[in-house]
Amino acid sequence: MFPNALILTGPTACGKTALALAVAPRLGAEVVATDSMTVYRGMDVGTAKPTAAERAAVPHHLVDELDPSESGTVAWWLGRAAAVSRELAARGKRPLFVGGTPFYLKALLHGLFDGPPGDPELRQRLEAEAERVGKEALHARLAAADAKTAARLHPNDVRRVVRALEVFELTGKPISAWQQGWDTAAFAGESAPPPAAIPGVVLELPREMLYDRINRRVGAMLDAGWLDEARRLRERPISREAAQALGYRELWDYLDTPGADLDATADQIRTRTRQFAKRQLTWFRHLPTLVGVPADAPDAAEQALRAWGAVTSAAGS
């Protein structure tokens, strides 16, 4: 489904875009964004979307595909990614999947499990329950029904906690059991199928350096007009998926709270973003096909090219 594809991933703020721009011309590649939020138009500053100049230098796909009122599900993204990959192959180009959305990467490597369709009424009830009793209580309820899934989901990840409970209520079967034929060996045991043979590089940074980059980037994004962007979005319909983007909810709360402190709001965003980066790192450890490359190395591009070449050679031998 993804011939000649390569993966470049890593936690937020680690420098994926810069490295992709450096290596894509040498690979004969175009970027396929593996990011659940840059697909939305008008969410530019807060998602650290590649600039117009960067996208002119190297073509990017699956960026600005949806209005924020639309739902960008992982199934939608995987279908579009496959279509883009076929189009690139027809032009003799290689897809370079760049981004850090773990669920997209997992679907890319392992496909999607055959779970039950969503139930809007049940989902609305569970979301209302999260608002009423709190995210932690809903997460505790999941832990009682499906400890395996609860262990890998943070209580703040309400969307996936709700989906896991929805699957359990609809089928009486934990979502982790549905995923037995789809998950990585880290979750499903030795019986899990091997991942798709897509060579992947994960950019790595010391935790302190990564957190410092995150802290500074939040400030730079606010200086670049993120609050105004959030103000414009607040006046528009926002899908459940788009509303999950890091930082926007905190900025909307700030705009809705007279006398709120913007510096305190920025600190909340920094904390939430660091927590997200920590969860990304955990996810990446469960994708053993990824080869680590130090993001701050002067020859990071060369190391990435060698890593892709080594994995490609091993796969073909």
N, C-alpha and C positions, 0 to 999 in steps of 0.2 A: 504493500500500500504506500510505502514511503521510500522508494528506491533512491539510493545515493544520499539520503538525508544524514544530517549531523545535528547534534544537540549542544547548545551552549547555555548553561544555567548557573545558578548561584543565588545567594540571598539578596534581598533588596539592597541597593546602594553599593554593590561590590564592583561595578564597572563593566557590566555585561555589554551595554550598548557600545561603549568605546572599543572594546575588544572585537565585537562583531564587525564594526566598521573597518577595523584594521585587517581582519582576516578574510572577510567575504570576497573582496576582489581576487585574492590569491586562490580562493577555492572555486571560483566561478559560481558563487552562491548568491542567493537573495534571501533576505531575512523573512522568516515566518514568525510573527510575534506569538509567543507562548505565554500570554499574559491576559488574565481575565478582566482587566480594567482598561487597558489601552484600546480595547475594541470599541469603547464608547466615545462618540463625538462630543466635544465640549468639555471633556474631563482631561485636560492637557497638563496643566501645571501639577495638579495633585497626584497624577499617575506617573510623573516623570517620563511622559511620552517622548519618543524621539522627535527632535525638531524637524521643521520642514527642510532645513539644509542637510541634516543627517539622512533624511529619507530620500533626498535628491541624490546624495552621494551613493547610497546603496538602496535599491528598491526594498520597501517593507510591505508585507502582506498581513491581513487580519488586524489592521490598525484603522480606527475610525469607521468600523463596519456597521455599528448599531447606534441608534438613538438611545439616550439613557433610560427612556421609558420601556425599552425592549429588554427581553431576557436573553442573556448570553449564557446558555447552559454548556456544560462540557460536551454533551452530545452534539450540539450545534457546532461548537468549535472543532471537534474532531472531524466532523463531516466536511467543514470548510477547509480544514488543513489538508485533508486527503485530496480535495478538488484542486487546491492551490499546488500541491506537490505534483499532481498529474500535469497541470499546465506548465509548471517549471520544467519538468522532464521533457515535455514536448518541445521546449525551446532550448534544450541542452543545458539547463541550469540546475544547480543543486540547492535543495531547501536547507537552510540553516535555521533550526528552531531555536529562538533566543527568548528567554524569559524565565521567570521564577515561580510560576503558579504550579505548585506540586501536583494538584489533581489533574491538570492538563498533561503534565509530563507522564504521570502514571497511566492515564488513558492512552497516550501516544505509544507507550512501551507495552502496555498490557491489554489494550482495548477496554470495552465497557462491559460490565456485568449485566445479565439479563434480569434485572429487578422489576418490581411492579411499577406501573405508571403512578404518577402523583395523584393525590386526592385533595383538590383545592380546599374543600370544606374542613377536612381533618387538619391540613397544614395550617389553615387560618386559626383553628382552635388551639393548636400547639404553640403557634407564635403568640397568641393572646395569653396563653398560660405562662410563657416565658416573661412577658411583660408584667403579669400579675404576681407571680411568685418568685421571679428572678431567674437569671441564667443558670446560676449554680444549682438551684433546685431542679431545674429541667435536666441538667447534666447528671445529677444524682439519680434521677428517674431512669435515664438511659443506662447508667452504670448497673442498676438493678436488673435491667432487661438484657443488656449486651455489654458486659464488662470489657470485652476485647475492643469494641469500637470506642467506648467511652475513654479508654486508656490512651487512645491516639487523637482524640478530639479535645480541644480546649473548650472550657465552658463559654468563652466569648464567641466561639464559632457556632452561633445559634442556628444558622442555615443548615449546617450538616447535622447538628444534633437533632433538629426537627425532622430532617429527612430520615435519619436512622430510626427515630421513634415512629415515624409515619410507616416505614417499611415493616417494623415489628407489629404495629397495630393492624395493618392490612393483611399480613400473612401469618402472624404468630411465629415468625422465623426471624432471628437477628440478621441485620444487614451483613454482619461479618460472615454468616453462614452462606448468604447469597453470593458473597464475594470469593468463596473458596476457590473457584475456578479462574479467578481474575486477579487476585492479589499477588503481590510478590512473595517470595519464599519467607521473607521476614514476618509476614502476617499469616500466610496460609500454610506454612510448613513445606516439607520437601516435595509434596505432590503438586505444588504450583507450577504452571507452565513456564518455560523460559521466556524472557522478555523479547520483544522485537529487536532485531539486530541493527540498532541505530547507535553508532558510536557517540558517546557523550562526554563532555567536559564540564566539570563543576568548578567555578572559581571559588577560591578559599582565601579567607583573611583571618588573622588573629581576632578573637572576639572583641577585644578592647578597641582595635582599629576599626572594625566594622561598626560598632556602636557609635564611635566618634563620627564616622562618616554619616551615619543615620541622623545623629543629632544636628550636624552642620547642614545636612541637606534639607531638613525640615525648615530651618531658619531661612535658607536660600529660597525655598519654594514659597514661603510666606512673603519674602521680599519681592518675589517675581509675580505676585498678584493672586496667590491661591485663595485668599479670603474673598476677593471679588468674584473669582470663578465659582466658589461655593455659594455666594449670594445669588448669582445668576441661576445656578442649578436648583436652588431651593424653590424658585418660582415655577419649576417645570415638574411634570410627572416623572418619578424615578422608580425604576423597577427594583424588586427585592434584591436582585443580583448586583445592580449598579450601586445600590445604597451600601453595599458591604465594603466599598473602597476605603482604604485606610485614610483616616483623618477628616473626611468630609462630615461624618456625623458629629465629631467634636466641634468642627467649625459651625455647623448648623445650630448646635446647642449654644455656642457662644453668641451667635447672631440673635437667638431667641431669648437670651437671658440679659436683661438690663443690668449694667454695671459689671458684667463678667470681665475677667482679666485675660487678655490675649496671650500674655506670657505663660500663664498657668495652662491655658488651652494648648499652647505649643508644647509644653512639657508633657501633657497628656498624650498628644500625638506621638511625641518621641518615645514615650514608654510603650504605647501600643505597637508602634512600628518595631521597636526592639524585640518585643514579645513575638511578633509575627516572624521576624528574622530567625529567632530561636526555634520556632516551630518548623520553618523551612529547613533549617539545618538538620533537624530530626528526620524530616521526610527524605532528605537527600541521602541520609545514611541507609535508608531502606531501598535505595535504588543502586544496587552494587555495581551496575554496569558503568557508572559514571567514574571518570578518571579525574582526580583532583589536580588543579593547577593553581599556584599562588597568584592571586590577583594583583599583588603589589610587586611582582617580580619584573625587572626591566625587560626580560625576554618572555613575558607571559604569552605573547602571540606565538612565538616560536615553540614554546612548550605545548601550547594548545594544538598547533599544527602537528607536532610530533606525536602527541597523544592520540589524536584522531587517526593519524597514519598507522600507528602501532596497533590500535584496536581494529582498524579496517584490515590490516594485513593478517592479524590473528584470526579474524572472522572468515577470511577467504582462504586460509590455509587448511 
